[in-house]
Amino acid sequence: MGAGSCTIRNNKFEGGGVSIGVNYIHGNQTIINNVFTDSSVAISTYDSVNNKIIGNKIENCEIGISLMFGGGGHVITGNNITKCNVGIQLSDDVATIYNNYLSNKVNLQAEDEFAASTLNATKTKRKSIIGSPYIGGNY
C-alpha cells in the first residue's frame, strides 16, 4: 500500500530542490509548474515509481532531473531545462521523456537499464514546447 500522493505546484526553489522516494511505497507524486534555480539537483527520485514531472523551469543546476534505482513509470514532459551540467540523469530507472526543451552541457546522461526508457510519444496535434503544432519528441 502506498503512502499517498501529493502535488507540488507553482513554487520557486532557489538553491534547493525536491526529492521523492526511499522505497517503492513512495511514488505517484506530481511536480508541476515550479521554478528551480542554482540547485545541486532540482528534482530527484530514488527507489520510487510513477511520478509525473511536468511544466517545470529548471536553470543553472548541477543536475536538472535525476531518476535513480526506481521502478519506472515516470513521465517527464513540458519541462524547460537549461544551463545545467546534466539536464536529465537516468540510473537504473525508466521514464517516458517527451516535449521537453533541453539546452545543457549534457542533456541526457543514462546508465544501466536506460534502454527501456522512451524519448518520445506518439505524434499528437498539440502545441509543443517550442511552439510547433505537434508534440512527439524533445528539443
N, C-alpha and C positions, 0 to 999 in steps of 0.2 A: 504494500500500500504506500502511495506517495505521500510526501509531506505537504502537498498542496502546491498551487501555482500562484504566481504573482506577476504583476506588470510594473515595470519601471519605465515611466513615460515623462517626457518633457522636462528633463533635468539638465543641469550644466555641471560637469565634473572637470575641475582644473587640478591636475597633479594627482588624481585618484581615478578609480575605476570601479567596475562591478565584477564580482566573481561568483560563479554558481557551481555548486556541487561538492560532494565529498564521496557520495556513492550513488548507485542507480535509483535510490528513492528520491533523489533530487533531479528535477527536470521540469519540463513543461512551463518554463518561465518565458516571458516576453520582455525584451528590452527594445523600446521603440521611441524614436524621435528625440534622442538625447544628444548632447554635445559633449565630447571628451577631448581635452587638450592636455598636452605635456604630461602624460602618464607613462609609467613603465609598461603597463598593459591596460588598455582601456576596458576590454571585455574579455573575460576568461571563463571557460567551463572546464571542469575536471571531474571525470568519472560521473558524467551526467548524461541525460537523454532529452531529445525532443524540445530543445529550446529554439525560440524564434528571435532573431536579431534583425530588426527592420528599421530602415529610415534614419539611422544614426549618422552624425557627422563626427568623424574621428580624425584628429590632426595632431601632428608633432609628437607622436608617441613612439616608444621603442617598438612595441607590438600593438597593432590595432585590435585584432581579434585572435584569441588563442583557444583552440579546441583540443583538449588532451584527454586521452585514455577513457573515452566515453563510449556510450552505446549507440551513438549515431542519432539519426532522425532530426538533426538540427537544420534550420532553414536560415540562410543569410541572404537578405535581399534589400535593395534600395538604399544601401549604405554608401556614404561618400568617405573614403579612407585615403587620406593624403599626407604627404610629408612625414611618414613613419619609416623606421628602419625595415620593419616587416609589416605588411598590410594584414594578411591572414596567415596564421600558423596552424597547421593540422599535424597532430602527432597521435597516431593510433586512435583516430576518431574519424567519423564520416559526416558529411553535410551536403546539402543541396545549396549551391552558391550561384546566384544569378542576379542580373540587373544591379550590379554594384559599380561604382566609379572608383578605380584603384590607380593611384599615382604615388608610388613609394620606391625606396631603394630596391626592395624585394616585394613584389605584390603578393606572391603565394609561396610559402615555404611548407613543403609537405614531406612527411616521413611515414614509414610503416604502411598501414593499410589505406593510404590515400586513394588507391585505385578504385575503391568503392564509392568515393565522392563524385558528385555531379557538378560540373562547372557551367551548366546552362539549364534552361527549362524549355518546354515546348513554346515555339514561337507564337506569341499572343498579341493581338492588336490592342495595345495599351501604351500610353506614352512612357518611354524608357527614361532612365536616369539622365541620359544626355539629350532628351527631347525628341528622339526618333519615334515614329508611330508604332513600333513593335518592341516588346521585351523578348529576351531569349538568353543572351549571353551576358558577359560583363564588359566593361570598357576600362 
